[in-house]
Amino acid sequence: MALPGAEEIRALHLRHAPTQEAFELVHTHCVIVRHITRELLARAPVRADTELALAGALLHDIGVYRLYGPDGTLDGADYIRHGVLGHELLRGEGLPEELCRFCSHHTGVGLTAHDVRAQRLPLPPGDYLADTMEERAVMYADKFHSKTAPPAFLTAAAYARHVVRFGADKVRSFERLRAEFGEPDVRALAARFGHAVR
């Protein structure tokens, strides 16, 4: 499978970003998630397809661009859809399914068909779970940086406190990821990117 390189992916972001501000927010977040993914996989006990995971990290949030209105405002109410929107966008670009899945299978610590039904989420019925090590690494890495205003890094303890509101099963899912990959050094990245740590 031919994977796009970092510059091709950056060009894809630029093509779909509605504004320069949106590009800087989303692409920078994806670059940060790529750094964290690389760190997590470097110490994983099982060999992974690192190049696939790094490309997936750079693409995982590209669907966010489709949530910006004509006035440049982000539609936060429909944010849960950014993964499926990104999957559709990448499929439309002719990218392989293995890359498209990084978009639709990274939300939270995974969404099940039961979650979609029970919470009446505006998503097509189905499971949106990270099935491969590469998908799990990107999903987990994503939990350590937030695109809030201003953007910030989260420690594992901070995300663990956040995930409690979604139920015990999601807490267990996060703890399994934490056991599988350990905790990244977010303080070093925070200093590099000039973002706070929460």
C-alpha positions in Angstrom: 0.0 0.0 0.0 1.4 3.4 -1.0 1.1 5.9 1.8 1.1 9.7 1.4 4.1 11.4 3.0 4.0 14.2 5.5 4.2 16.9 2.8 1.4 15.3 0.7 -0.8 15.2 3.9 0.0 18.8 4.7 -1.1 19.8 1.2 -4.3 17.7 1.7 -5.0 19.7 4.9 -4.4 23.0 3.2 -6.7 22.0 0.4 -9.6 21.2 2.8 -9.0 23.7 5.5 -11.6 26.5 5.3 -9.3 29.1 6.8 -5.6 29.5 7.7 -6.6 29.5 11.4 -8.5 26.2 11.0 -5.5 24.7 9.2 -3.1 25.8 11.9 -5.3 24.4 14.7 -6.1 21.1 13.2 -2.8 20.4 11.4 -0.7 21.3 14.4 -2.8 19.0 16.6 -2.3 16.2 14.1 1.5 16.8 14.0 1.5 16.6 17.8 -0.5 13.4 17.8 2.0 12.0 15.3 4.9 12.9 17.7 3.1 11.1 20.5 2.2 8.1 18.4 5.9 7.7 17.4 6.9 7.8 21.0 4.3 5.2 22.0 5.1 2.8 19.2 8.9 3.1 19.8 8.6 1.4 23.1 5.7 -1.0 22.2 6.7 -4.6 22.8 5.1 -5.7 19.5 6.3 -4.4 16.2 3.7 -2.2 14.4 3.5 -0.6 11.0 4.9 2.7 12.2 4.6 4.5 8.8 0.9 3.6 8.6 0.3 4.8 12.1 2.2 8.1 11.6 0.2 8.8 8.4 -3.0 8.0 10.2 -2.0 10.4 13.0 -1.5 13.2 10.5 -4.9 12.5 9.0 -7.1 11.5 11.9 -8.8 14.9 12.4 -9.1 16.1 8.8 -12.9 15.7 9.0 -13.0 18.7 11.5 -12.7 21.0 8.5 -16.1 19.9 7.3 -17.7 21.2 10.5 -16.7 24.9 9.8 -19.5 27.1 8.6 -19.2 29.8 5.9 -18.5 32.4 8.7 -15.5 30.4 9.9 -17.3 29.1 13.1 -16.8 25.5 14.1 -20.1 23.6 14.6 -19.4 22.1 18.1 -22.8 20.5 18.3 -22.0 18.1 15.5 -18.4 17.5 16.5 -19.0 13.8 17.2 -19.4 13.4 13.4 -15.8 14.7 12.5 -14.5 11.1 12.4 -17.0 9.8 9.9 -16.7 13.0 7.9 -13.0 12.6 7.7 -13.4 8.9 6.6 -15.7 10.1 3.8 -13.2 12.9 2.8 -10.3 10.5 2.6 -12.3 7.9 0.7 -13.2 10.6 -1.8 -9.5 11.4 -2.1 -8.9 7.8 -3.1 -6.9 6.9 0.0 -6.9 3.3 1.2 -9.5 2.1 3.8 -6.6 1.4 6.3 -6.0 5.2 6.4 -9.7 6.2 6.3 -10.3 4.2 9.5 -8.0 6.4 11.5 -10.6 9.1 11.2 -13.7 7.2 12.0 -12.1 4.9 14.7 -10.4 7.4 17.1 -13.2 9.2 18.9 -13.0 8.9 22.7 -11.7 5.5 23.6 -14.0 3.9 21.0 -17.7 4.0 20.3 -19.8 0.9 20.0 -23.1 0.4 18.1 -24.7 0.3 21.6 -23.2 3.7 22.4 -24.5 5.1 19.1 -28.0 3.8 19.8 -28.2 4.5 23.5 -26.8 8.1 23.2 -28.7 8.8 20.0 -25.5 9.9 18.3 -25.8 11.4 14.8 -23.7 8.6 13.3 -24.4 5.7 11.0 -25.1 2.5 13.1 -22.0 0.5 13.8 -18.9 0.1 16.0 -16.2 2.7 15.8 -13.4 0.9 17.6 -9.7 0.9 17.2 -9.0 -2.7 16.2 -5.3 -2.7 15.3 -2.3 -1.6 17.3 -1.7 1.3 15.0 -5.3 2.5 15.4 -5.1 2.1 19.2 -1.9 4.0 19.3 -3.3 7.0 17.4 -6.6 6.9 19.4 -4.7 6.9 22.6 -2.1 9.6 21.5 -5.0 11.8 20.6 -6.2 11.9 24.2 -3.1 13.8 25.3 -3.7 17.0 23.3 -6.8 19.1 23.0 -7.7 21.7 20.3 -9.4 23.9 22.9 -8.9 27.6 22.9 -6.0 27.8 23.7 -4.8 24.3 22.8 -3.4 22.3 25.7 -1.8 19.0 26.6 -3.4 16.6 29.0 -1.6 14.2 31.3 -2.9 10.6 31.6 -4.3 11.5 35.0 -6.2 14.5 33.5 -7.8 12.4 30.8 -8.6 9.6 33.3 -10.6 12.2 35.3 -12.3 13.4 32.0 -13.3 9.9 30.8 -15.2 9.0 34.1 -18.3 10.9 32.9 -18.6 8.5 30.0 -19.0 5.4 32.2 -17.0 2.6 33.8 -16.5 0.8 30.5 -14.8 3.8 29.0 -12.6 4.1 32.1 -11.5 0.5 31.7 -10.9 1.0 28.0 -8.6 4.0 28.8 -6.8 2.0 31.4 -6.2 -0.9 29.0 -4.6 1.6 26.5 -2.5 3.1 29.3 -1.3 -0.4 30.2 -0.5 -1.2 26.6 1.3 2.0 25.7 2.4 3.7 28.9 2.3 7.5 29.2 3.9 9.9 26.8 6.2 12.8 27.9 3.7 15.6 27.2 5.7 18.2 29.2 8.6 18.1 26.6 6.1 18.5 23.8 4.3 21.3 25.6 7.5 23.2 25.9 8.3 22.6 22.2 4.8 23.8 21.0 4.2 26.4 23.7 1.0 24.9 25.0 0.0 24.5 28.6 -0.3 21.1 30.4 -3.6 20.4 32.2 
